[in-house]
């Protein structure tokens, strides 16, 4: 039994848009991941179950992945259940969750009533447990939002998988190779070479000025990830775990460029063709060309060239590859270029996210 029925979470991404009551007798924790195909199907089933019991019953989908990965997934799949992060795996570990999808049903006291494959929880199960459990507790009381202070032990099987799929080495020589992160496709692996700040900012697709790392921690690394693995889709999480770092999200007001994708008129991938295993970007004094690059990648490159954070006015779901040719030196020319692609550009002063990394 949990102390006062609380399940620990490290980040509350969104509340449920289907549940109608804040005080509930039953809470169902749906353990899932964005890379888990069956989890997506189970999530849709649980949405229908939540709609059948909008009162006294509350479902939370809990994942160990980073907020950035989860938010991009949610934008594509229109998730309506409550979503939260168990970033260091404390709750997963406590309940020995080793296969997904998986779910546990609790009453208001935190007593475990049912557990198993998330899609195996039926409406008659919920109805029966509701009839026998009358005590209620609020959502905020049941789910304890807290920043973890301890390093959670990694199960042996996961540790072996990490070692197989993620290899990194500190390399001071990389400092003199390039002023930006190098991304090298090595078949089954993708290798990143650069400073820790550059590697993290690239994977967040954020301007590196938003990534705050003390100088003594900002070393140069070669990091290799096996493609299409859990580690590959959660690079930041495993980098922080390997280097024993902690992340805190903050906000800072400053100059920002805001993009609004109005009526997309993106190029296809036939406008520029530099062949296989050639650089994707060609950057001149005033123009940038790109071959087979996503919208998020070209925006990341532009933010570095302009030394200014760039954000979208609304969530951008476009991850397709395109060719690009954009002037960036003069704002008016850049605005005109991007307008040709159906993207409106504004300069603003707004609160923007900052990602602060410290040693544990």
C-alpha positions as a Markdown table, in Angstrom:
| # | Residue | x | y | z |
|---|---|---|---|---|
| 1 | Unk | 0.0 | 0.0 | 0.0 |
| 2 | Unk | 1.3 | 3.5 | -0.8 |
| 3 | Unk | 1.6 | 6.1 | 1.8 |
| 4 | Unk | -1.8 | 8.0 | 1.6 |
| 5 | Unk | -2.5 | 6.2 | -1.7 |
| 6 | Unk | -0.1 | 8.3 | -3.7 |
| 7 | Unk | 1.7 | 7.3 | -6.9 |
| 8 | Unk | 4.8 | 9.3 | -7.6 |
| 9 | Unk | 5.2 | 11.1 | -10.9 |
| 10 | Unk | 7.9 | 13.5 | -12.0 |
| 11 | Unk | 6.0 | 15.5 | -14.6 |
| 12 | Unk | 2.3 | 16.0 | -15.2 |
| 13 | Unk | 1.9 | 16.5 | -18.9 |
| 14 | Unk | -1.9 | 16.8 | -19.2 |
| 15 | Unk | -5.0 | 16.2 | -17.2 |
| 16 | Unk | -7.8 | 14.0 | -18.6 |
| 17 | Unk | -10.3 | 15.6 | -20.9 |
| 18 | Unk | -12.7 | 12.7 | -20.5 |
| 19 | Unk | -12.9 | 12.2 | -16.7 |
| 20 | Unk | -15.5 | 14.5 | -15.1 |
| 21 | Unk | -14.7 | 14.3 | -11.4 |
| 22 | Unk | -11.6 | 15.5 | -9.4 |
| 23 | Unk | -12.5 | 13.2 | -6.4 |
| 24 | Unk | -12.4 | 9.5 | -7.4 |
| 25 | Unk | -12.8 | 6.1 | -5.8 |
| 26 | Unk | -10.7 | 4.3 | -8.4 |
| 27 | Unk | -7.5 | 5.2 | -10.2 |
| 28 | Unk | -6.0 | 3.2 | -13.1 |
| 29 | Unk | -2.3 | 3.6 | -14.0 |
| 30 | Unk | -1.7 | 2.6 | -17.6 |
| 31 | Unk | 2.0 | 1.9 | -18.1 |
| 32 | Unk | 2.9 | 2.6 | -21.7 |
| 33 | Unk | 5.5 | 4.0 | -24.1 |
| 34 | Unk | 5.4 | 5.8 | -27.5 |
| 35 | Unk | 7.5 | 3.1 | -29.2 |
| 36 | Unk | 5.1 | 0.3 | -28.0 |
| 37 | Unk | 2.5 | -0.4 | -30.8 |
| 38 | Unk | 0.1 | -2.5 | -28.6 |
| 39 | Unk | 0.2 | 0.4 | -26.0 |
| 40 | Unk | -1.3 | 2.7 | -28.6 |
| 41 | Unk | -4.2 | 0.3 | -29.2 |
| 42 | Unk | -4.7 | -0.2 | -25.5 |
| 43 | Unk | -4.8 | 3.6 | -25.0 |
| 44 | Unk | -7.7 | 3.9 | -27.4 |
| 45 | Unk | -9.5 | 1.2 | -25.6 |
| 46 | Unk | -8.9 | 2.9 | -22.3 |
| 47 | Unk | -10.3 | 6.1 | -23.7 |
| 48 | Unk | -13.6 | 4.4 | -24.4 |
| 49 | Unk | -13.6 | 2.9 | -20.9 |
| 50 | Unk | -13.0 | 6.3 | -19.4 |
| 51 | Unk | -15.9 | 7.7 | -21.3 |
| 52 | Unk | -18.1 | 4.9 | -19.9 |
| 53 | Unk | -17.1 | 5.9 | -16.4 |
| 54 | Unk | -16.5 | 9.6 | -16.4 |
| 55 | Unk | -17.2 | 9.9 | -12.6 |
| 56 | Unk | -15.3 | 8.3 | -9.7 |
| 57 | Unk | -12.8 | 6.6 | -12.1 |
| 58 | Unk | -9.6 | 8.2 | -13.4 |
| 59 | Unk | -7.1 | 6.8 | -15.8 |
| 60 | Unk | -3.5 | 8.1 | -16.1 |
| 61 | Unk | -1.1 | 6.9 | -18.8 |
| 62 | Unk | 2.4 | 6.8 | -17.3 |
| 63 | Unk | 5.6 | 6.5 | -19.3 |
| 64 | Unk | 9.3 | 6.7 | -18.5 |
| 65 | Unk | 10.1 | 8.7 | -21.6 |
| 66 | Unk | 11.2 | 12.4 | -21.8 |
| 67 | Unk | 8.5 | 15.1 | -21.9 |
| 68 | Unk | 9.7 | 16.2 | -25.4 |
| 69 | Unk | 9.2 | 12.7 | -26.9 |
| 70 | Unk | 5.8 | 12.3 | -25.3 |
| 71 | Unk | 4.5 | 15.7 | -26.3 |
| 72 | Unk | 5.4 | 15.1 | -30.0 |
| 73 | Unk | 3.6 | 11.8 | -29.9 |
| 74 | Unk | 0.6 | 13.3 | -28.2 |
| 75 | Unk | 0.3 | 16.0 | -30.9 |
| 76 | Unk | 0.1 | 13.3 | -33.6 |
| 77 | Unk | -2.3 | 11.0 | -31.8 |
| 78 | Unk | -4.7 | 13.4 | -30.0 |
| 79 | Unk | -4.5 | 11.6 | -26.6 |
| 80 | Unk | -7.4 | 12.5 | -24.3 |
| 81 | Unk | -6.4 | 10.5 | -21.2 |
| 82 | Unk | -4.3 | 12.1 | -18.5 |
| 83 | Unk | -0.6 | 11.7 | -19.2 |
| 84 | Unk | 2.3 | 11.8 | -16.8 |
| 85 | Unk | 6.0 | 11.0 | -16.7 |
| 86 | Unk | 7.8 | 8.6 | -14.3 |
| 87 | Unk | 11.1 | 9.9 | -15.7 |
| 88 | Unk | 13.5 | 7.9 | -13.5 |
| 89 | Unk | 11.3 | 4.8 | -13.5 |
| 90 | Unk | 10.5 | 4.8 | -9.7 |
| 91 | Unk | 6.9 | 3.7 | -10.1 |
| 92 | Unk | 7.7 | 1.2 | -12.9 |
| 93 | Unk | 10.4 | -0.3 | -10.7 |
| 94 | Unk | 8.2 | -0.4 | -7.6 |
| 95 | Unk | 5.6 | -2.5 | -9.4 |
| 96 | Unk | 8.1 | -4.6 | -11.4 |
| 97 | Unk | 6.7 | -3.5 | -14.7 |
| 98 | Unk | 8.8 | -5.3 | -17.3 |
| 99 | Unk | 6.4 | -5.7 | -20.3 |
| 100 | Unk | 4.0 | -3.3 | -21.9 |
| 101 | Unk | 1.2 | -2.5 | -22.0 |
| 102 | Unk | 0.4 | -3.1 | -18.4 |
| 103 | Unk | -2.1 | -1.6 | -15.9 |
| 104 | Unk | -2.8 | -1.5 | -12.2 |
| 105 | Unk | -6.1 | -0.5 | -10.6 |
| 106 | Unk | -6.0 | 1.2 | -7.2 |
| 107 | Unk | -8.7 | 2.3 | -4.7 |
| 108 | Unk | -8.5 | 5.7 | -2.9 |
| 109 | Unk | -6.3 | 4.2 | -0.2 |
| 110 | Unk | -3.7 | 3.0 | -2.7 |
| 111 | Unk | -4.7 | -0.6 | -2.4 |
| 112 | Unk | -4.0 | -2.7 | -5.5 |
| 113 | Unk | -7.3 | -4.2 | -6.8 |
| 114 | Unk | -6.4 | -5.5 | -10.2 |
| 115 | Unk | -3.4 | -5.7 | -12.5 |
| 116 | Unk | -2.6 | -7.1 | -16.0 |
| 117 | Unk | -2.7 | -6.2 | -19.7 |
| 118 | Unk | -4.3 | -2.8 | -19.8 |
| 119 | Unk | -6.9 | -3.9 | -22.4 |
| 120 | Unk | -8.0 | -6.7 | -20.2 |
| 121 | Unk | -9.7 | -4.4 | -17.7 |
| 122 | Unk | -13.4 | -4.7 | -18.7 |
| 123 | Unk | -16.3 | -2.4 | -17.9 |
| 124 | Unk | -17.9 | -5.0 | -15.6 |
| 125 | Unk | -14.6 | -5.1 | -13.6 |
| 126 | Unk | -14.8 | -1.3 | -13.1 |
| 127 | Unk | -18.5 | -1.3 | -12.3 |
| 128 | Unk | -18.0 | -4.1 | -9.7 |
| 129 | Unk | -15.1 | -2.3 | -8.0 |
| 130 | Unk | -16.9 | 1.0 | -7.9 |
| 131 | Unk | -19.8 | -0.7 | -6.1 |
| 132 | Unk | -17.5 | -2.0 | -3.4 |
| 133 | Unk | -15.2 | 1.1 | -3.0 |
| 134 | Unk | -16.9 | 4.3 | -2.0 |
| 135 | Unk | -14.1 | 6.3 | -0.4 |
| 136 | Unk | -12.8 | 9.1 | -2.8 |
| 137 | Unk | -9.6 | 11.1 | -3.0 |
| 138 | Unk | -8.6 | 14.0 | -5.2 |
| 139 | Unk | -6.4 | 13.5 | -8.3 |
| 140 | Unk | -3.7 | 15.9 | -6.8 |
| 141 | Unk | -3.6 | 13.9 | -3.6 |
| 142 | Unk | -3.4 | 10.5 | -5.2 |
| 143 | Unk | -0.6 | 11.4 | -7.7 |
| 144 | Unk | 2.3 | 12.9 | -5.9 |
| 145 | Unk | 4.3 | 15.3 | -8.2 |
| 146 | Unk | 7.9 | 15.4 | -7.0 |
| 147 | Unk | 11.4 | 15.8 | -8.2 |
| 148 | Unk | 13.3 | 12.6 | -7.5 |
| 149 | Unk | 16.4 | 12.9 | -5.4 |
| 150 | Unk | 17.8 | 9.4 | -5.7 |
| 151 | Unk | 19.2 | 7.4 | -8.6 |
| 152 | Unk | 16.9 | 4.4 | -9.2 |
| 153 | Unk | 18.6 | 1.1 | -9.8 |
| 154 | Unk | 18.3 | -0.1 | -13.4 |
| 155 | Unk | 17.1 | -3.7 | -13.9 |
| 156 | Unk | 19.9 | -6.0 | -15.2 |
| 157 | Unk | 18.1 | -6.7 | -18.5 |
| 158 | Unk | 17.6 | -3.0 | -19.2 |
| 159 | Unk | 21.2 | -2.3 | -18.3 |
| 160 | Unk | 22.4 | -4.9 | -20.7 |
| 161 | Unk | 20.2 | -3.5 | -23.5 |
| 162 | Unk | 21.5 | 0.0 | -22.8 |
| 163 | Unk | 25.1 | -1.2 | -23.2 |
| 164 | Unk | 24.2 | -3.0 | -26.4 |
| 165 | Unk | 22.4 | 0.0 | -27.9 |
| 166 | Unk | 24.3 | 3.0 | -26.6 |
| 167 | Unk | 28.0 | 3.5 | -26.6 |
| 168 | Unk | 29.7 | 6.8 | -25.6 |
| 169 | Unk | 33.2 | 8.0 | -25.1 |
| 170 | Unk | 34.7 | 11.3 | -24.0 |
| 171 | Unk | 37.0 | 12.7 | -26.7 |
| 172 | Unk | 38.7 | 16.0 | -26.4 |
| 173 | Unk | 39.9 | 15.9 | -30.0 |
| 174 | Unk | 36.3 | 16.5 | -31.2 |
| 175 | Unk | 36.5 | 20.1 | -30.0 |
| 176 | Unk | 38.8 | 20.9 | -32.9 |
| 177 | Unk | 36.8 | 19.0 | -35.6 |
| 178 | Unk | 33.6 | 21.2 | -35.8 |
| 179 | Unk | 31.8 | 24.0 | -34.0 |
| 180 | Unk | 28.5 | 22.1 | -34.3 |
| 181 | Unk | 27.3 | 18.6 | -33.6 |
| 182 | Unk | 28.1 | 16.1 | -36.3 |
| 183 | Unk | 25.5 | 13.5 | -37.1 |
| 184 | Unk | 26.9 | 10.4 | -38.8 |
| 185 | Unk | 24.7 | 7.5 | -40.2 |
| 186 | Unk | 26.6 | 4.3 | -39.7 |
| 187 | Unk | 24.0 | 1.8 | -41.0 |
| 188 | Unk | 22.5 | 0.2 | -37.8 |
| 189 | Unk | 23.8 | 3.1 | -35.7 |
| 190 | Unk | 23.7 | 6.9 | -35.6 |
| 191 | Unk | 26.7 | 8.6 | -34.1 |
| 192 | Unk | 26.7 | 12.1 | -32.6 |
| 193 | Unk | 30.0 | 13.9 | -32.1 |
| 194 | Unk | 30.3 | 17.3 | -30.3 |
| 195 | Unk | 29.9 | 19.0 | -27.0 |
| 196 | Unk | 27.3 | 17.7 | -24.6 |
| 197 | Unk | 25.4 | 21.0 | -25.0 |
| 198 | Unk | 25.3 | 20.6 | -28.8 |
| 199 | Unk | 24.3 | 16.9 | -28.7 |
| 200 | Unk | 21.4 | 17.6 | -26.3 |
| 201 | Unk | 20.2 | 20.7 | -28.1 |
| 202 | Unk | 20.2 | 18.8 | -31.4 |
| 203 | Unk | 18.1 | 16.0 | -30.0 |
| 204 | Unk | 15.7 | 18.5 | -28.4 |
| 205 | Unk | 15.7 | 20.5 | -31.7 |
| 206 | Unk | 16.1 | 23.6 | -29.6 |
| 207 | Unk | 18.5 | 26.5 | -29.8 |
| 208 | Unk | 21.6 | 25.6 | -27.8 |
| 209 | Unk | 21.4 | 28.8 | -25.8 |
| 210 | Unk | 18.3 | 27.3 | -24.2 |
| 211 | Unk | 20.4 | 24.4 | -22.9 |
| 212 | Unk | 22.3 | 25.4 | -19.8 |
| 213 | Unk | 25.2 | 23.1 | -18.8 |
| 214 | Unk | 28.0 | 24.1 | -16.4 |
| 215 | Unk | 31.4 | 24.4 | -18.2 |
| 216 | Unk | 32.9 | 21.6 | -16.2 |
| 217 | Unk | 30.2 | 19.2 | -17.4 |
| 218 | Unk | 30.1 | 20.4 | -21.0 |
| 219 | Unk | 32.6 | 17.9 | -22.3 |
| 220 | Unk | 33.1 | 16.6 | -25.8 |
| 221 | Unk | 31.7 | 13.1 | -26.7 |
| 222 | Unk | 31.2 | 10.5 | -29.3 |
| 223 | Unk | 27.8 | 8.9 | -28.7 |
| 224 | Unk | 26.5 | 6.0 | -30.8 |
| 225 | Unk | 22.9 | 4.8 | -30.7 |
| 226 | Unk | 21.4 | 1.7 | -32.3 |
| 227 | Unk | 18.5 | 2.7 | -34.6 |
| 228 | Unk | 14.9 | 1.8 | -33.8 |
| 229 | Unk | 15.5 | 0.9 | -30.2 |
| 230 | Unk | 14.0 | 2.2 | -27.0 |
| 231 | Unk | 17.3 | 3.9 | -26.2 |
| 232 | Unk | 17.4 | 5.6 | -29.7 |
| 233 | Unk | 13.9 | 7.1 | -29.2 |
| 234 | Unk | 14.8 | 8.3 | -25.7 |
| 235 | Unk | 18.3 | 9.6 | -26.2 |
| 236 | Unk | 18.2 | 12.4 | -23.7 |
| 237 | Unk | 17.0 | 10.2 | -20.9 |
| 238 | Unk | 19.8 | 7.7 | -21.4 |
| 239 | Unk | 22.5 | 10.4 | -21.8 |
| 240 | Unk | 21.4 | 11.8 | -18.5 |
| 241 | Unk | 21.4 | 8.4 | -16.8 |
| 242 | Unk | 24.9 | 7.5 | -18.2 |
| 243 | Unk | 26.5 | 10.8 | -17.3 |
| 244 | Unk | 24.6 | 11.1 | -13.9 |
| 245 | Unk | 23.0 | 14.4 | -14.7 |
| 246 | Unk | 19.7 | 15.9 | -13.6 |
| 247 | Unk | 17.4 | 18.1 | -15.7 |
| 248 | Unk | 15.2 | 21.0 | -14.6 |
| 249 | Unk | 12.8 | 22.8 | -17.0 |
| 250 | Unk | 12.6 | 26.6 | -16.5 |
| 251 | Unk | 11.3 | 29.6 | -18.4 |
| 252 | Unk | 13.1 | 32.8 | -19.4 |
| 253 | Unk | 11.7 | 35.9 | -21.1 |
| 254 | Unk | 13.7 | 37.0 | -24.2 |
| 255 | Unk | 13.8 | 37.6 | -27.9 |
| 256 | Unk | 12.2 | 34.8 | -29.9 |
| 257 | Unk | 11.2 | 34.2 | -33.5 |
| 258 | Unk | 7.7 | 32.7 | -33.8 |
| 259 | Unk | 6.7 | 30.6 | -36.8 |
| 260 | Unk | 3.1 | 29.9 | -37.8 |
| 261 | Unk | 2.6 | 27.2 | -40.4 |
| 262 | Unk | -0.4 | 28.7 | -42.2 |
| 263 | Unk | -0.9 | 26.9 | -45.5 |
| 264 | Unk | 2.1 | 24.5 | -46.0 |
| 265 | Unk | 3.6 | 24.7 | -49.4 |
| 266 | Unk | 6.8 | 22.7 | -48.6 |
| 267 | Unk | 9.0 | 21.4 | -51.4 |
| 268 | Unk | 9.2 | 17.6 | -51.9 |
| 269 | Unk | 12.5 | 15.8 | -51.9 |
| 270 | Unk | 13.2 | 16.2 | -55.7 |
| 271 | Unk | 14.3 | 19.8 | -55.7 |
| 272 | Unk | 17.8 | 19.1 | -54.4 |
| 273 | Unk | 19.7 | 15.8 | -54.7 |
| 274 | Unk | 23.2 | 15.5 | -53.3 |
| 275 | Unk | 23.2 | 11.8 | -53.3 |
| 276 | Unk | 23.7 | 9.2 | -50.5 |
| 277 | Unk | 26.1 | 9.8 | -47.6 |
| 278 | Unk | 26.6 | 13.5 | -48.5 |
| 279 | Unk | 26.0 | 16.4 | -46.1 |
| 280 | Unk | 22.3 | 17.3 | -45.7 |
| 281 | Unk | 23.1 | 21.0 | -45.3 |
| 282 | Unk | 25.0 | 23.6 | -47.3 |
| 283 | Unk | 25.4 | 26.8 | -45.4 |
| 284 | Unk | 26.7 | 30.0 | -47.0 |
| 285 | Unk | 27.1 | 33.5 | -45.7 |
| 286 | Unk | 23.5 | 34.4 | -46.3 |
| 287 | Unk | 21.7 | 31.2 | -47.4 |
| 288 | Unk | 21.0 | 27.7 | -46.2 |
| 289 | Unk | 20.2 | 24.8 | -48.5 |
| 290 | Unk | 19.1 | 21.4 | -47.2 |
| 291 | Unk | 18.5 | 18.0 | -48.9 |
| 292 | Unk | 15.9 | 15.7 | -47.3 |
| 293 | Unk | 15.4 | 17.5 | -44.0 |
| 294 | Unk | 12.4 | 17.8 | -41.7 |
| 295 | Unk | 10.8 | 21.1 | -40.8 |
| 296 | Unk | 12.1 | 20.7 | -37.2 |
| 297 | Unk | 15.6 | 20.1 | -38.4 |
| 298 | Unk | 15.7 | 23.2 | -40.7 |
| 299 | Unk | 14.3 | 25.3 | -37.8 |
| 300 | Unk | 17.0 | 24.0 | -35.5 |
| 301 | Unk | 19.7 | 25.0 | -38.0 |
| 302 | Unk | 18.2 | 28.4 | -38.5 |
| 303 | Unk | 18.0 | 29.1 | -34.7 |
| 304 | Unk | 21.8 | 28.4 | -34.5 |
| 305 | Unk | 22.6 | 30.6 | -37.5 |
| 306 | Unk | 20.4 | 33.4 | -36.1 |
| 307 | Unk | 21.5 | 32.8 | -32.5 |
| 308 | Unk | 17.9 | 33.1 | -31.5 |
| 309 | Unk | 15.3 | 30.6 | -30.2 |
| 310 | Unk | 12.7 | 29.7 | -32.7 |
| 311 | Unk | 9.3 | 28.3 | -31.6 |
| 312 | Unk | 6.1 | 27.4 | -33.3 |
| 313 | Unk | 2.9 | 29.3 | -32.6 |
| 314 | Unk | 1.1 | 26.0 | -32.6 |
| 315 | Unk | 2.4 | 22.4 | -32.4 |
| 316 | Unk | 4.0 | 21.3 | -35.6 |
| 317 | Unk | 3.3 | 17.7 | -36.6 |
| 318 | Unk | 5.2 | 17.6 | -39.8 |
| 319 | Unk | 8.1 | 15.1 | -39.6 |
| 320 | Unk | 8.3 | 14.4 | -43.3 |
| 321 | Unk | 11.4 | 15.1 | -45.3 |
| 322 | Unk | 11.7 | 18.1 | -47.7 |
| 323 | Unk | 14.3 | 20.1 | -49.6 |
| 324 | Unk | 14.9 | 23.7 | -48.6 |
| 325 | Unk | 16.6 | 26.9 | -49.9 |
| 326 | Unk | 16.2 | 29.8 | -47.4 |
| 327 | Unk | 17.9 | 33.2 | -47.1 |
| 328 | Unk | 18.7 | 33.9 | -43.4 |
| 329 | Unk | 21.0 | 36.9 | -43.2 |
| 330 | Unk | 18.3 | 39.6 | -43.5 |
| 331 | Unk | 15.0 | 39.1 | -41.6 |
| 332 | Unk | 12.8 | 40.6 | -44.4 |
| 333 | Unk | 14.3 | 38.2 | -47.0 |
| 334 | Unk | 14.0 | 35.3 | -44.7 |
| 335 | Unk | 10.3 | 36.1 | -44.0 |
| 336 | Unk | 9.6 | 36.3 | -47.7 |
| 337 | Unk | 11.4 | 33.0 | -48.3 |
| 338 | Unk | 9.5 | 31.2 | -45.5 |
| 339 | Unk | 6.2 | 32.8 | -46.7 |
| 340 | Unk | 6.8 | 31.0 | -50.0 |
| 341 | Unk | 6.7 | 27.7 | -48.0 |
| 342 | Unk | 3.5 | 28.8 | -46.2 |
| 343 | Unk | 5.2 | 29.8 | -43.0 |
| 344 | Unk | 4.6 | 33.2 | -41.3 |
| 345 | Unk | 7.4 | 34.7 | -39.2 |
| 346 | Unk | 7.2 | 37.2 | -36.3 |
| 347 | Unk | 9.8 | 38.6 | -33.9 |
| 348 | Unk | 8.5 | 38.7 | -30.3 |
| 349 | Unk | 9.5 | 38.9 | -26.7 |
| 350 | Unk | 8.1 | 35.9 | -24.9 |
| 351 | Unk | 8.7 | 33.3 | -22.2 |
| 352 | Unk | 10.7 | 30.5 | -23.7 |
| 353 | Unk | 11.8 | 27.2 | -22.1 |
| 354 | Unk | 15.2 | 26.7 | -20.7 |
| 355 | Unk | 16.7 | 23.3 | -19.9 |
| 356 | Unk | 19.1 | 23.4 | -17.0 |
| 357 | Unk | 21.4 | 20.4 | -16.4 |
| 358 | Unk | 23.3 | 19.7 | -13.2 |
| 359 | Unk | 25.3 | 16.9 | -11.7 |
| 360 | Unk | 23.4 | 14.5 | -9.4 |
